[in-house]
Protein backbone atom coordinates (compact mmCIF):
# COMPACT_ATOMS: atom_id res chain seq x y z
CA UNK A 1 0.00 0.00 0.00
CA UNK A 2 2.83 2.40 0.91
CA UNK A 3 4.52 1.60 -2.40
CA UNK A 4 1.39 2.60 -4.34
CA UNK A 5 1.06 5.80 -2.30
CA UNK A 6 4.67 6.73 -3.05
CA UNK A 7 4.05 6.30 -6.77
CA UNK A 8 1.01 8.57 -6.71
CA UNK A 9 2.73 11.22 -4.59
CA UNK A 10 5.77 11.24 -6.84
CA UNK A 11 3.79 11.41 -10.10
CA UNK A 12 1.63 14.39 -9.18
CA UNK A 13 3.33 17.81 -8.82
CA UNK A 14 4.37 19.21 -5.45
CA UNK A 15 1.93 22.13 -5.74
CA UNK A 16 -0.98 19.71 -6.15
CA UNK A 17 -0.18 18.20 -2.74
CA UNK A 18 0.46 21.60 -1.14
CA UNK A 19 -3.03 22.63 -2.24
CA UNK A 20 -4.46 19.42 -0.83
CA UNK A 21 -2.82 20.22 2.54
CA UNK A 22 -4.79 23.42 3.22
CA UNK A 23 -6.30 23.14 6.75
CA UNK A 24 -10.03 22.69 7.15
CA UNK A 25 -11.81 25.97 7.96
CA UNK A 26 -13.67 24.44 10.91
CA UNK A 27 -10.49 23.38 12.73
CA UNK A 28 -10.61 24.32 16.40
CA UNK A 29 -7.38 25.52 17.99
CA UNK A 30 -6.53 24.14 21.43
CA UNK A 31 -4.25 25.59 24.11
CA UNK A 32 -1.58 25.01 25.06
CA UNK A 33 -0.42 24.17 21.59
CA UNK A 34 1.97 21.30 21.10
CA UNK A 35 5.45 21.88 19.70
CA UNK A 36 6.02 18.41 18.26
CA UNK A 37 9.79 18.06 17.89
CA UNK A 38 10.94 15.28 15.57
CA UNK A 39 13.92 13.58 17.24
CA UNK A 40 13.64 10.26 15.42
CA UNK A 41 17.36 9.80 14.81
CA UNK A 42 18.89 11.02 18.06
CA UNK A 43 16.33 9.08 20.11
CA UNK A 44 17.78 5.85 18.69
CA UNK A 45 21.43 6.78 19.20
CA UNK A 46 23.47 9.95 19.60
CA UNK A 47 26.44 9.53 17.29
CA UNK A 48 27.79 12.95 18.25
CA UNK A 49 27.83 14.27 14.68
CA UNK A 50 27.49 17.96 13.95
CA UNK A 51 23.79 17.65 13.18
CA UNK A 52 23.11 15.66 16.34
CA UNK A 53 25.00 18.19 18.45
CA UNK A 54 22.67 20.84 17.04
CA UNK A 55 19.60 18.69 17.66
CA UNK A 56 20.64 17.89 21.22
CA UNK A 57 21.45 21.46 22.19
CA UNK A 58 18.43 23.12 20.60
CA UNK A 59 16.07 20.51 22.05
CA UNK A 60 17.47 21.02 25.54
CA UNK A 61 17.15 24.79 25.20
CA UNK A 62 13.55 24.54 23.96
CA UNK A 63 12.72 22.21 26.83
CA UNK A 64 14.26 24.59 29.37
CA UNK A 65 12.57 27.67 27.91
CA UNK A 66 9.56 26.71 25.75
CA UNK A 67 7.78 29.32 23.64
CA UNK A 68 4.90 30.94 25.50
CA UNK A 69 1.69 28.99 25.04
CA UNK A 70 3.42 25.81 23.83
CA UNK A 71 4.03 22.41 25.36
CA UNK A 72 7.24 20.69 24.28
CA UNK A 73 6.52 17.17 23.03
CA UNK A 74 9.40 15.14 21.57
CA UNK A 75 8.21 12.63 19.00
CA UNK A 76 9.83 9.89 16.94
CA UNK A 77 8.96 7.55 14.10
CA UNK A 78 10.52 4.64 12.24
CA UNK A 79 9.99 3.71 8.63
CA UNK A 80 7.21 1.31 9.70
CA UNK A 81 5.78 3.06 12.76
CA UNK A 82 4.19 6.51 12.64
CA UNK A 83 5.07 9.24 15.12
CA UNK A 84 4.72 8.52 18.83
CA UNK A 85 5.40 10.62 21.92
CA UNK A 86 8.65 10.21 23.82
CA UNK A 87 9.30 11.21 27.44
CA UNK A 88 10.87 14.67 27.59
CA UNK A 89 13.98 13.20 29.25
CA UNK A 90 14.57 10.66 26.47
CA UNK A 91 18.16 11.91 26.02
CA UNK A 92 18.99 10.56 29.48
CA UNK A 93 17.37 7.15 29.03
CA UNK A 94 19.92 4.35 29.22
CA UNK A 95 18.11 2.17 26.67
CA UNK A 96 16.07 4.21 24.16
CA UNK A 97 14.77 1.05 22.45
CA UNK A 98 12.55 0.36 25.45
CA UNK A 99 10.94 3.79 25.68
CA UNK A 100 7.10 3.79 25.90
CA UNK A 101 5.28 4.63 22.68
CA UNK A 102 1.98 6.51 22.60
CA UNK A 103 0.59 7.68 19.25
CA UNK A 104 0.59 11.43 18.72
CA UNK A 105 -2.77 13.21 18.75
CA UNK A 106 -2.84 16.61 17.09
CA UNK A 107 -5.03 19.69 17.08
CA UNK A 108 -5.20 22.78 14.91
CA UNK A 109 -2.46 25.21 15.85
CA UNK A 110 0.07 22.56 16.84
CA UNK A 111 3.51 22.82 15.20
CA UNK A 112 5.48 19.91 13.79
CA UNK A 113 9.17 20.86 13.98
CA UNK A 114 11.54 18.73 11.91
CA UNK A 115 14.62 19.36 14.03
CA UNK A 116 16.27 16.00 13.36
CA UNK A 117 17.32 14.98 9.85
CA UNK A 118 15.04 11.97 9.35
CA UNK A 119 15.62 11.66 5.62
CA UNK A 120 14.87 7.93 5.43
CA UNK A 121 11.84 8.14 7.75
CA UNK A 122 9.73 11.21 6.95
CA UNK A 123 8.86 10.28 3.32
CA UNK A 124 7.41 6.96 4.51
CA UNK A 125 4.68 8.86 6.37
CA UNK A 126 3.86 11.59 3.89
CA UNK A 127 0.21 10.63 3.53
CA UNK A 128 -0.45 10.77 7.29
CA UNK A 129 1.50 14.01 7.65
CA UNK A 130 -0.64 15.53 4.91
CA UNK A 131 -3.65 14.56 7.00
CA UNK A 132 -2.10 16.39 9.97
CA UNK A 133 -1.75 19.46 7.75
CA UNK A 134 -5.43 19.25 6.87
CA UNK A 135 -6.20 19.17 10.59
CA UNK A 136 -4.40 22.50 11.03
CA UNK A 137 -0.90 21.40 12.08
CA UNK A 138 1.75 23.81 10.80
CA UNK A 139 5.14 22.44 9.80
CA UNK A 140 8.68 23.78 9.93
CA UNK A 141 11.97 22.03 9.09
CA UNK A 142 15.63 22.70 9.76
CA UNK A 143 17.78 22.56 6.61
CA UNK A 144 21.37 21.65 7.48
CA UNK A 145 22.74 21.49 3.94
CA UNK A 146 21.94 20.16 0.46
CA UNK A 147 25.23 18.36 -0.06
CA UNK A 148 23.77 14.87 -0.68
CA UNK A 149 22.07 16.20 -3.83
CA UNK A 150 24.63 18.85 -4.79
CA UNK A 151 27.66 16.57 -4.29
CA UNK A 152 26.29 13.01 -4.46
CA UNK A 153 29.77 11.53 -5.01
CA UNK A 154 30.54 12.31 -1.36
CA UNK A 155 27.73 10.04 -0.14
CA UNK A 156 26.46 6.53 -0.72
CA UNK A 157 23.68 6.14 -3.27
CA UNK A 158 21.07 5.10 -0.69
CA UNK A 159 21.63 8.25 1.37
CA UNK A 160 21.35 10.43 -1.72
CA UNK A 161 18.12 8.73 -2.81
CA UNK A 162 16.62 9.16 0.67
CA UNK A 163 17.63 12.81 0.72
CA UNK A 164 15.93 13.46 -2.63
CA UNK A 165 12.72 11.96 -1.24
CA UNK A 166 13.07 13.98 1.96
CA UNK A 167 13.51 17.25 0.05
CA UNK A 168 10.36 16.53 -1.94
CA UNK A 169 8.50 15.78 1.31
CA UNK A 170 9.68 19.09 2.77
CA UNK A 171 8.54 20.87 -0.41
CA UNK A 172 5.08 19.37 0.03
CA UNK A 173 4.68 19.80 3.80
CA UNK A 174 6.65 22.84 4.96
CA UNK A 175 5.06 26.13 5.89
CA UNK A 176 8.57 27.49 6.33
CA UNK A 177 12.14 26.26 6.70
CA UNK A 178 15.02 27.29 8.92
CA UNK A 179 18.50 27.19 7.38
CA UNK A 180 21.67 27.15 9.48
CA UNK A 181 23.44 29.63 7.19
CA UNK A 182 22.69 32.04 4.37
CA UNK A 183 24.65 29.76 2.04
CA UNK A 184 22.29 26.86 2.82
CA UNK A 185 19.28 29.16 2.53
CA UNK A 186 20.40 30.18 -0.96
CA UNK A 187 21.02 26.58 -2.04
CA UNK A 188 17.59 25.56 -0.75
CA UNK A 189 15.77 28.45 -2.44
CA UNK A 190 17.42 27.70 -5.78
CA UNK A 191 16.67 23.98 -5.49
CA UNK A 192 12.99 24.53 -4.67
CA UNK A 193 12.56 26.97 -7.55
CA UNK A 194 14.36 24.82 -10.09
CA UNK A 195 12.88 21.45 -9.11
CA UNK A 196 9.43 22.27 -7.77
CA UNK A 197 8.65 25.77 -9.04
CA UNK A 198 8.35 27.08 -5.48
CA UNK A 199 9.60 30.60 -4.83
CA UNK A 200 10.36 32.34 -1.56
CA UNK A 201 6.74 33.53 -1.21
CA UNK A 202 5.47 29.96 -1.56
CA UNK A 203 7.95 28.54 0.94
CA UNK A 204 9.48 31.19 3.24
CA UNK A 205 12.87 30.59 4.81
CA UNK A 206 14.94 32.11 7.60
CA UNK A 207 18.34 31.53 9.19
CA UNK A 208 19.53 31.12 12.76
CA UNK A 209 23.05 31.26 14.23
CA UNK A 210 24.37 28.14 15.96
CA UNK A 211 25.86 28.05 19.44
CA UNK A 212 29.33 27.05 20.52
CA UNK A 213 29.01 26.49 24.27
CA UNK A 214 29.09 23.02 25.76
CA UNK A 215 26.53 21.67 28.20
CA UNK A 216 28.99 21.20 31.05
CA UNK A 217 29.96 23.21 34.11
CA UNK A 218 31.95 26.32 33.25
CA UNK A 219 35.28 26.88 34.96
CA UNK A 220 35.69 23.20 35.87
CA UNK A 221 37.70 20.99 33.58
CA UNK A 222 35.72 17.85 32.73
CA UNK A 223 36.96 14.60 34.18
CA UNK A 224 37.43 12.98 30.77
CA UNK A 225 41.19 12.66 30.30
CA UNK A 226 43.02 13.05 27.06
CA UNK A 227 44.62 9.95 25.54
CA UNK A 228 47.86 9.14 27.39
CA UNK A 229 49.88 9.76 24.23
CA UNK A 230 48.62 13.36 24.10
CA UNK A 231 49.29 14.51 27.66
CA UNK A 232 51.67 17.50 27.71
CA UNK A 233 51.96 17.47 23.90
CA UNK A 234 51.55 20.45 21.57
CA UNK A 235 48.87 19.58 19.05
CA UNK A 236 46.49 20.96 16.47
CA UNK A 237 42.97 19.62 16.22
CA UNK A 238 40.61 18.54 13.43
CA UNK A 239 37.05 17.67 14.43
CA UNK A 240 34.41 15.94 12.34
CA UNK A 241 33.13 12.61 11.11
CA UNK A 242 35.72 10.94 8.90
CA UNK A 243 34.11 11.01 5.46
CA UNK A 244 35.27 11.95 1.93
CA UNK A 245 34.32 15.64 1.99
CA UNK A 246 36.06 16.46 5.27
CA UNK A 247 39.55 16.58 3.75
CA UNK A 248 41.37 14.37 6.24
CA UNK A 249 43.49 12.76 3.55
CA UNK A 250 45.04 15.96 2.19
CA UNK A 251 45.70 17.22 5.74
CA UNK A 252 47.51 14.02 6.64
CA UNK A 253 49.53 14.35 3.42
CA UNK A 254 50.57 17.84 4.48
CA UNK A 255 51.54 16.76 7.99
CA UNK A 256 53.64 13.91 6.64
CA UNK A 257 55.71 16.47 4.72
CA UNK A 258 56.07 18.59 7.87
CA UNK A 259 57.17 15.61 9.96
CA UNK A 260 59.70 14.60 7.32
CA UNK A 261 61.14 18.12 7.68
CA UNK A 262 61.46 17.81 11.46
CA UNK A 263 58.21 19.42 12.67
CA UNK A 264 57.20 18.05 16.09
CA UNK A 265 53.63 19.36 16.34
CA UNK A 266 51.06 16.61 16.88
CA UNK A 267 47.96 16.19 14.68
CA UNK A 268 44.74 15.05 16.38
CA UNK A 269 41.74 13.79 14.38
CA UNK A 270 38.59 13.66 16.53
CA UNK A 271 35.51 12.01 15.05
CA UNK A 272 33.89 8.72 14.27
CA UNK A 273 34.43 6.69 11.11
CA UNK A 274 31.91 7.47 8.40
CA UNK A 275 31.41 6.09 4.90
CA UNK A 276 33.63 5.59 1.85
CA UNK A 277 36.81 5.89 3.93
CA UNK A 278 37.99 2.30 4.36
CA UNK A 279 41.31 2.96 2.62
CA UNK A 280 41.96 6.09 4.66
CA UNK A 281 41.07 4.35 7.94
CA UNK A 282 43.57 1.59 7.18
CA UNK A 283 46.18 4.26 6.47
CA UNK A 284 45.30 6.12 9.67
CA UNK A 285 45.35 3.09 11.95
CA UNK A 286 48.59 1.62 10.56
CA UNK A 287 50.45 4.91 10.12
CA UNK A 288 54.03 4.92 11.46
CA UNK A 289 53.21 8.05 13.49
CA UNK A 290 50.04 6.69 15.10
CA UNK A 291 50.09 7.41 18.87
CA UNK A 292 53.32 9.34 18.31
CA UNK A 293 52.58 12.52 16.39
CA UNK A 294 49.29 11.30 14.91
CA UNK A 295 46.23 10.57 17.06
CA UNK A 296 42.68 9.45 16.40
CA UNK A 297 40.08 10.16 19.10
CA UNK A 298 37.14 8.03 18.04
CA UNK A 299 33.62 9.41 18.56
CA UNK A 300 34.48 11.92 21.32
CA UNK A 301 31.78 13.02 23.76
CA UNK A 302 31.33 16.69 24.66
CA UNK A 303 33.57 16.44 27.74
CA UNK A 304 36.46 15.17 25.62
CA UNK A 305 35.84 17.80 22.91
CA UNK A 306 35.90 20.50 25.58
CA UNK A 307 39.32 19.38 26.82
CA UNK A 308 40.66 19.02 23.28
CA UNK A 309 39.59 22.56 22.43
CA UNK A 310 41.05 23.86 25.68
CA UNK A 311 44.47 22.29 25.20
CA UNK A 312 45.03 22.45 21.45
CA UNK A 313 47.20 25.15 19.86
CA UNK A 314 44.85 25.63 16.94
CA UNK A 315 42.02 24.11 14.95
CA UNK A 316 42.07 23.00 11.30
CA UNK A 317 38.89 22.76 9.22
CA UNK A 318 39.67 21.07 5.93
CA UNK A 319 36.15 20.25 4.75
CA UNK A 320 35.37 20.63 1.04
CA UNK A 321 31.72 21.41 1.73
CA UNK A 322 29.61 22.36 4.76
CA UNK A 323 26.26 23.82 5.66
CA UNK A 324 27.82 25.68 8.57
CA UNK A 325 31.07 24.63 10.26
CA UNK A 326 30.62 24.23 14.02
CA UNK A 327 34.36 23.75 14.72
CA UNK A 328 35.07 27.30 13.49
CA UNK A 329 32.57 28.74 15.94
CA UNK A 330 33.62 26.47 18.79
CA UNK A 331 37.27 27.38 18.21
CA UNK A 332 36.31 31.07 18.43
CA UNK A 333 34.54 30.31 21.70
CA UNK A 334 37.86 29.03 23.07
CA UNK A 335 39.80 31.84 21.38
CA UNK A 336 41.80 29.38 19.29
CA UNK A 337 43.33 30.25 15.90
CA UNK A 338 41.81 28.44 12.92
CA UNK A 339 43.12 27.34 9.55
CA UNK A 340 40.21 26.61 7.20
CA UNK A 341 39.60 25.74 3.60
CA UNK A 342 38.40 28.85 1.79
CA UNK A 343 34.66 28.18 1.46
CA UNK A 344 31.98 30.91 1.18
CA UNK A 345 30.08 29.53 4.18
CA UNK A 346 33.20 29.76 6.34
CA UNK A 347 33.69 33.39 5.29
CA UNK A 348 30.07 33.96 6.25
CA UNK A 349 30.24 32.63 9.80
CA UNK A 350 33.89 33.06 10.85
CA UNK A 351 35.60 35.91 12.67
CA UNK A 352 38.99 37.48 12.02
CA UNK A 353 40.82 34.70 13.87
CA UNK A 354 40.74 32.48 10.77
CA UNK A 355 43.44 31.88 8.15
CA UNK A 356 42.45 30.27 4.86
CA UNK A 357 44.00 27.94 2.33
CA UNK A 358 42.85 27.43 -1.24
CA UNK A 359 40.09 24.92 -1.90
CA UNK A 360 41.44 23.98 -5.32
CA UNK A 361 44.42 21.78 -4.54
CA UNK A 362 47.08 20.64 -2.04
CA UNK A 363 49.83 23.05 -3.12
CA UNK A 364 48.43 26.03 -1.25
CA UNK A 365 47.88 23.95 1.91
CA UNK A 366 51.49 22.74 1.84
CA UNK A 367 52.58 26.39 1.68
CA UNK A 368 50.11 27.90 4.18
CA UNK A 369 50.17 25.20 6.89
CA UNK A 370 53.85 25.68 7.91
CA UNK A 371 53.39 29.46 8.04
CA UNK A 372 50.26 29.08 10.17
CA UNK A 373 52.01 26.73 12.57
CA UNK A 374 54.88 29.21 12.94
CA UNK A 375 52.42 31.88 14.09
CA UNK A 376 50.88 29.74 16.81
CA UNK A 377 52.00 30.91 20.23
CA UNK A 378 53.15 27.64 21.74
CA UNK A 379 53.40 29.23 25.18
CA UNK A 380 49.75 30.26 25.30
CA UNK A 381 48.16 28.92 28.52
CA UNK A 382 45.16 26.61 28.48
CA UNK A 383 42.06 28.52 27.37
CA UNK A 384 39.50 29.32 30.01
CA UNK A 385 35.99 30.32 28.99
CA UNK A 386 34.42 32.39 31.73
CA UNK A 387 32.14 34.89 29.95
CA UNK A 388 31.26 33.43 26.55
CA UNK A 389 30.01 35.87 23.92
CA UNK A 390 26.21 35.86 23.98
CA UNK A 391 25.97 35.45 20.21
CA UNK A 392 27.87 32.16 20.45
CA UNK A 393 25.50 30.46 22.89
CA UNK A 394 22.81 27.89 22.23
CA UNK A 395 20.43 30.05 24.26
CA UNK A 396 20.84 32.83 21.69
CA UNK A 397 20.26 30.31 18.89
CA UNK A 398 17.10 29.08 20.58
CA UNK A 399 15.80 32.62 21.06
CA UNK A 400 16.03 33.22 17.31
CA UNK A 401 14.51 29.82 16.61
CA UNK A 402 11.55 30.50 18.90
CA UNK A 403 10.75 33.74 17.09
CA UNK A 404 10.59 31.90 13.80
CA UNK A 405 8.61 28.91 15.05
CA UNK A 406 5.94 31.04 16.68
CA UNK A 407 5.37 32.96 13.44
CA UNK A 408 4.52 29.72 11.64
CA UNK A 409 1.18 29.51 13.44
CA UNK A 410 -1.86 31.28 11.99
Secondary structure, 3 states (H helix, E strand, C coil): CHHHHHHHHHHCCHHHHHHHCCCCCCCCECCCEEEEEECCCCCCCCCCCHHHHHHHHHHHHHHHCCCCCEEEEEEECCCCCCCEECCCCHHHCCCHHHCCCEECCCCECCEEEECCCCCCCHHHHHHHHHHHHHCCCEEEEEECCCHHHHCHHHCCHHHHHHHHHHHHHHHHHCCEEEECCHHHHHHHHHHHHHHHCCCCCCCEEEECCCCCCCCCCCCCCCCCCCCHHHCCCCEEEEECCECHHHCHHHHHHHHHHHHHCCCCCEEEEECCECCCCHHHHHHHHCCCCECCCEEEECCCCHHHHHHHHHHCCEEEECCCCCCCCHHHHHHHHCCCCEEEECCHHHHHHCCCCEEEECCCCHHHHHHHHHHHHHHCCCCCCCCCCCCCCHHHCHHHHHHHHHHHHHHHCC
